[in-house]
Amino acid sequence: MENNMFNRLFVLLLISVLMTGCRHDKKMSVTNKIEFDSISVNETYHMMGKPDNPNCNLQLKFIYPVKFDNKEVLRAIQKQFVSAHMGEMYEELSPEEAVQKYTNIYLDDYKSLEKDFKEETERSHSDHVTSWFSYYEIFSNEIKYNMNDLLCYSIYFENYTGGAHGAHSLVNYVLNLKTGEVMTEKDIFVEDFQDAIAQMLVDKIAGQNEVENAKELENVGFFSADEIFPNSNFLVDEEGITYYFNEYEIAAYVVGITSVKLPYGEIRHLLRKDSPISKLISD
C-alpha cells in the first residue's frame, strides 16, 4: 500500500518537473499609464453665406494625450501630436488652441475663393462651377498600440479641392514613452537593412496580389518593383512591423493604400538587440 502511494507521488512529481521544464517564458505586456482626451469639429461654410452656393466642410477628430507620470515626456508627445496633425507652426499651442486656429485658417482660406467663385459664375453658366468650388477635408487619428513603453498611432487624412477625385493618406508614428521621441527605422534595424527589407516588402506585395513575379505587379496597377522600399511609414505591435504606402507612392490611385506586415520571426536577423521593440519579441 505504501509502495503504491510512493509510486503515485513519484509519478506526479516527475510530471510536475517535466511540465516545468517544457514551460516557455512568455513576454509580459504592460499597458502604458497614459490618458487621452479628444476634440471634434464639424464646420461647414457656404460661399457668401448663401445655402444654395457650394460649400466647404471640415471634419476633424483629434485624440491627444493629457496625463502621464513623466511631465517632460508628456509635453514632448503633446507637441508631437499637434505638429504631426496640423503642422509645425501649431506645435507650441495647446491642443485646443491648435484645433481652433486650424479650423479658422481652413475656413478663411475657403472664403478667400469667393471672388473667384463670383467671377466664374458670371463668366460661365456651367454646372461644373459648383463642383469646382465644393471642398471638404476630413482627418482623424487613432491609437493603434499603447503598451510596453511604446505608443503607436495613425493619422487618416482625406480632402477634396475640385478635380476628378479626392486625396487620401495614412501616416503612422511610433513614440518611445521613455524619451518622448519618435522612433525611426534606425532605432529598430541594424545597419544596411534597406535592401533586405525592400525585398521582403516586394515579395509580400506580390503574394498579396497573387502574382508569381514582382515584375507582374505592373499589370495590377503598381509602378516598378524597384520603387518599393522601406519608407519610414510604419507601426509596430506584438506580432511585427507593418508598413503603409499611400496613393501614388508605389501604385496608381485605384490601388489605394497598401499595407504590408513583416512578422518578427521573419525579420529577427535584421533587428537591433537594443531596440526599444526588443521586449515585444519572444525568445
C-alpha positions in Angstrom: 0.0 0.0 0.0 2.8 2.4 1.0 4.7 1.4 -2.1 1.7 2.2 -4.4 1.3 5.6 -2.7 5.0 6.3 -3.1 4.9 5.3 -6.8 2.0 7.7 -7.4 3.7 10.5 -5.6 6.9 9.9 -7.7 4.9 9.9 -10.9 3.2 13.2 -10.0 6.5 14.8 -9.1 8.1 13.6 -12.3 5.2 15.1 -14.4 5.5 18.3 -12.5 9.2 18.5 -13.2 8.7 17.7 -16.9 5.9 20.4 -17.2 8.2 22.9 -15.6 11.0 22.1 -18.0 8.7 22.5 -21.0 7.3 25.8 -20.0 8.2 28.7 -22.2 8.5 32.1 -20.6 6.1 34.5 -22.3 6.7 38.2 -22.7 4.6 40.2 -20.3 2.7 43.0 -21.9 2.1 46.1 -19.8 -0.4 48.8 -20.7 1.1 52.3 -20.6 -0.3 54.6 -17.9 -1.2 57.4 -20.2 -4.6 59.1 -20.6 -6.2 60.7 -23.6 -8.9 63.3 -24.5 -10.4 64.3 -27.8 -11.7 67.3 -29.7 -14.2 67.0 -32.6 -15.0 69.6 -35.2 -17.7 69.6 -38.0 -17.8 73.0 -39.6 -19.5 73.9 -42.9 -19.4 77.3 -44.7 -21.3 78.2 -47.9 -19.9 80.7 -50.4 -21.1 84.3 -49.5 -23.1 82.7 -46.7 -25.8 81.5 -49.1 -27.1 78.0 -48.6 -27.5 77.3 -52.4 -23.9 78.1 -53.1 -21.1 75.5 -52.9 -19.6 74.9 -49.5 -16.6 73.6 -47.7 -16.8 71.1 -44.9 -14.1 70.4 -42.2 -14.5 67.2 -40.2 -11.8 66.7 -37.6 -11.4 64.3 -34.7 -8.2 64.8 -32.7 -7.2 62.4 -29.9 -4.3 63.6 -27.8 -2.5 62.7 -24.5 -3.4 64.6 -21.4 -1.9 62.7 -18.5 1.3 60.8 -18.0 3.6 60.5 -15.0 6.6 61.9 -16.7 5.6 65.6 -17.3 8.5 66.3 -19.6 7.7 63.3 -21.9 4.0 64.3 -21.8 4.8 67.8 -23.1 7.1 66.4 -25.8 4.5 64.0 -27.1 1.7 66.6 -26.9 3.8 68.8 -29.2 4.5 65.9 -31.5 0.8 65.1 -31.8 -0.1 68.7 -32.6 2.7 69.1 -35.1 2.0 65.8 -36.9 -1.6 66.6 -37.3 -1.6 70.3 -38.0 1.9 71.4 -38.8 5.0 72.7 -37.0 3.5 76.3 -36.9 1.0 74.9 -34.3 3.3 72.9 -32.1 3.7 75.5 -29.3 -0.1 75.8 -29.0 -2.3 73.7 -26.7 -4.3 71.1 -28.5 -7.5 73.2 -28.0 -5.8 76.3 -29.4 -4.3 74.4 -32.3 -7.6 72.9 -33.4 -9.3 76.3 -33.2 -6.6 78.1 -35.2 -6.5 75.3 -37.8 -10.3 75.5 -38.2 -10.3 79.3 -38.6 -7.5 79.2 -41.2 -9.3 76.5 -43.2 -12.5 78.5 -43.3 -10.7 81.8 -44.0 -8.8 80.1 -46.9 -12.0 79.0 -48.4 -13.7 82.4 -48.0 -10.7 83.9 -49.9 -12.1 82.0 -53.0 -15.4 83.8 -53.0 -14.1 86.5 -55.5 -13.0 83.7 -57.9 -16.3 81.9 -57.5 -18.3 85.0 -58.3 -16.2 85.7 -61.4 -16.5 82.1 -62.6 -20.3 82.1 -62.0 -20.7 85.3 -64.1 -18.5 84.1 -66.9 -19.8 80.6 -67.1 -23.2 79.1 -66.8 -21.9 75.6 -66.4 -23.0 73.4 -63.5 -19.3 72.4 -63.1 -18.6 75.7 -61.3 -20.4 74.3 -58.3 -18.3 71.2 -58.2 -15.1 73.1 -58.7 -15.7 75.1 -55.5 -17.1 72.3 -53.4 -14.3 71.4 -50.9 -14.0 69.1 -47.9 -11.3 67.9 -45.5 -11.6 65.0 -43.1 -8.9 63.9 -40.7 -8.7 61.9 -37.6 -6.3 59.9 -35.6 -6.4 56.5 -33.8 -4.3 54.9 -31.1 -3.1 51.6 -32.5 -0.8 50.3 -29.8 -0.3 51.5 -26.3 1.9 49.1 -24.3 5.4 48.3 -23.2 6.6 52.0 -23.3 5.5 52.3 -26.9 2.7 54.5 -28.2 1.7 54.0 -31.9 -0.9 56.0 -33.7 -2.2 56.7 -37.2 -3.5 59.8 -38.8 -6.0 59.4 -41.6 -6.4 62.4 -43.9 -8.8 62.9 -46.8 -9.6 66.1 -48.8 -11.1 67.3 -52.0 -10.4 70.7 -53.6 -12.1 70.1 -57.0 -10.9 67.8 -59.7 -11.5 64.2 -60.6 -11.3 62.8 -57.1 -10.1 63.5 -53.6 -6.8 62.5 -51.9 -6.4 60.0 -49.1 -3.4 59.2 -46.9 -2.5 57.3 -43.7 0.6 58.4 -41.8 1.9 56.4 -38.8 4.0 57.2 -35.8 5.8 55.1 -33.1 6.7 57.0 -30.0 9.1 55.9 -27.3 7.5 56.8 -24.0 10.8 56.6 -22.1 12.1 59.5 -24.1 9.1 61.1 -25.8 10.9 60.8 -29.2 9.5 59.4 -32.5 11.2 56.1 -33.3 12.8 55.7 -36.7 13.9 52.7 -38.6 17.5 53.3 -37.4 16.3 52.7 -33.9 14.9 49.3 -34.9 17.1 47.8 -37.6 20.8 47.0 -37.9 22.9 49.0 -40.5 22.3 48.4 -44.2 18.8 46.9 -43.6 17.2 48.6 -46.5 17.8 46.2 -49.4 16.7 43.1 -47.3 13.5 44.8 -46.1 12.8 46.1 -49.6 12.9 42.6 -51.0 10.6 41.3 -48.3 8.2 44.1 -49.0 8.2 43.3 -52.7 7.7 39.6 -52.1 4.8 40.3 -49.6 3.1 42.7 -52.0 3.4 40.2 -54.9 1.9 37.5 -52.7 -1.0 39.8 -51.6 -1.8 40.4 -55.2 -1.4 36.8 -56.3 1.4 37.3 -58.8 4.3 35.0 -59.1 6.9 37.5 -60.3 7.3 41.0 -58.9 7.5 42.3 -62.5 3.9 41.3 -62.9 2.9 43.9 -60.2 2.9 46.4 -63.0 0.0 44.6 -64.6 -2.2 45.2 -61.5 -1.5 48.9 -61.0 1.8 49.1 -59.3 4.8 51.0 -60.5 8.2 49.4 -60.9 9.2 47.0 -58.0 12.4 48.9 -57.7 10.4 51.8 -56.3 9.2 49.7 -53.3 11.4 50.3 -50.3 11.1 51.0 -46.6 9.6 54.5 -46.3 9.5 55.2 -42.5 5.7 55.0 -42.5 5.2 52.0 -40.2 3.5 50.8 -37.0 4.7 48.1 -34.5 2.8 45.7 -32.3 3.5 42.4 -30.6 3.3 40.5 -33.9 5.6 42.5 -36.2 6.1 45.7 -38.1 3.5 47.0 -40.6 4.5 49.3 -43.5 2.0 51.6 -45.2 2.3 53.0 -48.7 -0.1 55.8 -49.8 -1.7 56.6 -53.1 0.7 57.2 -55.9 3.6 56.2 -53.7 4.1 52.8 -55.2 1.0 52.3 -57.3 -1.8 54.1 -59.2 -4.6 55.9 -57.4 -7.1 53.0 -58.0 -4.9 50.6 -55.9 -5.4 52.8 -52.8 -3.3 52.5 -49.6 -1.2 49.3 -49.4 -0.2 47.8 -46.1 2.4 45.0 -45.6 3.1 43.2 -42.3 6.5 41.8 -41.6 6.3 39.3 -38.7 9.2 39.4 -36.2 10.1 35.8 -36.9 10.9 36.8 -40.5 13.0 39.9 -39.7 14.6 38.9 -36.4 18.1 38.8 -38.0 17.7 42.4 -39.1 16.6 43.8 -35.7 18.9 45.6 -33.2 19.1 43.7 -29.9 19.0 47.0 -28.0 16.0 48.3 -29.9 13.0 49.6 -27.9 10.8 47.0 -29.5 13.1 44.1 -28.4 10.8 43.5 -25.4 8.0 42.6 -27.9 9.9 39.7 -29.4 9.7 36.3 -27.9 13.0 34.5 -27.3 
